[in-house]
Amino acid sequence: MTTLIVVLVVVVVLLLIGAAVAVPAMRRRRLQQQFGPEYERTVESAGDRRGAEQDLKERTQRRKNLEIRPLDPVARDAYAQRWRSTQERFVDSPNEAVDDADTLVQQVMRERGYPVGNFDQQAKDVSVDHADVVSEYHAAHDISLLNMRREASTEQLRAAMVHYRALFAELLDGGGSPTGRTAEGNVPGR
């Protein structure tokens, strides 16, 4: 073989090796950007990066098959009013208000087109479109489970309302506050 052919073969092999390393790294970066903190939570939960990345790809594919739609303005206003009522009820009945907040979030999800019924699947589905607040949903759900056993403190219940509020606002109108105030300003007990 001539020196030129050897050099060409070496260059081609190096390019193939570089591509084999670069493509997964680019895919990983894209998933990290898309899912934010949910990427790391999924890696931790799966136990390995490859399994987590496969899970995230499957979520994205499943989401493509869902018909997610925005709420019409009348429904959005009605849900916003129900949220305000739920928050007001927190002062006298924090346990029930948290239960109502969970129900309200699920109703909005259902109306928007997300399948509901299994929390883990709901969180996965919502993570594709709302990765920045899915951790809030996990936190709210954990407290809600404590609340079902009546083991949650008032401070935990207040935190659950804050967490539910973050997802609720995202689901209602893509992240803007339905009442024009911040989540912290709307949460009872603050």
N, C-alpha and C positions, 0 to 999 in steps of 0.2 A: 504494500500500500504506500501510496505517496504521502508525504507529510501533509499536504493539503487535505486529503481525504481523512486522515487521522484527526486533524484539527476540526474539520467539519463534523465528524462523528462525535467528538468530545463536546463541541458547542451544542449540537442537537441534544445530546444526553443531559448536559447541564441545563438547557432550556426546559426539557421535560421534567427534570427534578425540581427546578424552580417553579414550574407551573403546578406540580403536584403539591408543593408546599404553599404556594401563594393562593390557590383557589380555595382551599379550606379556610385559610386565614381570612380571606375576603368574605367568605360566607359567614364565618364566625363574627366578624366585625359588623356585618349587615344585621345579623340576628341580635347582637348586643345593642345596636342602635335602635332597632325596632322594638325590642322588648325591655330595654333598660334593666332595672333591678329584677324584673321577672326572669331574665336570662340566668342570673346567678342563683336565684331561688330554685329554678328548675334544675340547674346543674347540681346543686346541693341535694335536692330531692331525688334526682335520678341516680346520683352516685358517680356518674361519669359524663364527661362533656359530649361524647358522641351520642349517647342515649338522649341526653337533654336536647341536643340540637335536632335530633330526629323528631322528638316530641313537639318542639316549637315549629318545625316545618309542617308536621301533621296538623297542628292547630291552625296554621295559616291556610293550609289547603281546605280544612273543614270550614273555616270562616268564609272562604270563597263560595261555598255552596249554600250559605245562609243568605236570606234576603233581609238584610238589616236596613231599616228605614228610619228617617227622622220622625219625631212626633209632630203631629199637626199642632198649630198654635193653641187651639182650644184645649186639646189634651195636655199640652205642656203647661198651660196656665192652671188647669185643674190639678195636675200633679204638684205643681209648685204650692198651690193653696193647701193641699193635703199635707205636704211636707211641713209647712208653717204650723198647721194644726198639731201635727205629731210632735214638733219641737215644743210647742206651748204645753202640751200634755206631759212633757218630761218632768216638769216641776212637781206635779202632784203624783204622777205614776211613771217613774223612770223605767221600770221593768216592761210595762206595756208599751211605752213609747219606743223602746228598742225593738220589741217584737213587731210593732207597726212599721218601723223604719225598714226592717228586713223585708217585710211583706211588700211595702211600697217599692223598694228597689227591684224586687222580683217582678212586680206588675209592670213597671216601666220597661224592664228587660224584655218581658214577654211581648208587650205592645210594640217594642222596637224590632222584634223578630228574633231575639236570642232564645234558644230553647232553655227552659227552666225545669227544675225538678231534682237535679243532682248538683250539689254545690261545686264539687271539683270540676265537673264539666262546664258549669256556668262560668267559673273563674277562668278556665282555660279559654273559653270562647270570648269572653270579655277582654282577656289579656291581649288579644290581637289588635283590637281597636283602642283600648284604653290601658296600655301597659303601665302608664305612669300612675294609675290609681288602683290597679288590681291588688297591690300589697295592702292598700287601705281596706279593700273588700275582704281579704284574708283575715286581717286584724279584727274587723267588725264581726265577721262570722265566728271567730274564736271566742270573742266576748259574748256573742249571742248564744253560743253553746253553753257557756257558763251561766248565762241568764236563764236558760231553759231549766237548769238545775237549781236556780235561785242562789247561785254561788258568786255572782258578780257584785263587786262593790259599786257604790254610786259613782265613784271616779271612773271605774272601768266602763260603766254604762254611759257616762258622759263621753268618754273616749270613743265608744262604739258609735255614738251619734255623729261625732266628728268624722270618723272613718266612713260611715254610711253616706254622710253628706258629700264627701269628696266624689264618690262614685255616682251618687244621685245627680250631682251637678253636671258631671261629664255625660251621663246618659240623657239628661234632660235636654241639654243644648250644646253638647260638644265641649264643655268645660266652663262656660260662663255661669255665673251665679244666677239662679232662677229668680232671686229676689232683689238682685242688684247690690247685695251686701256680701261681705266675705263670709266664708264658712265659720270662722271663729266668732264673728259678730252675731251669727244666727244660732249658735249652740247654747242651749240652756245651761245654766250653772257657771257661766263665765262672767 
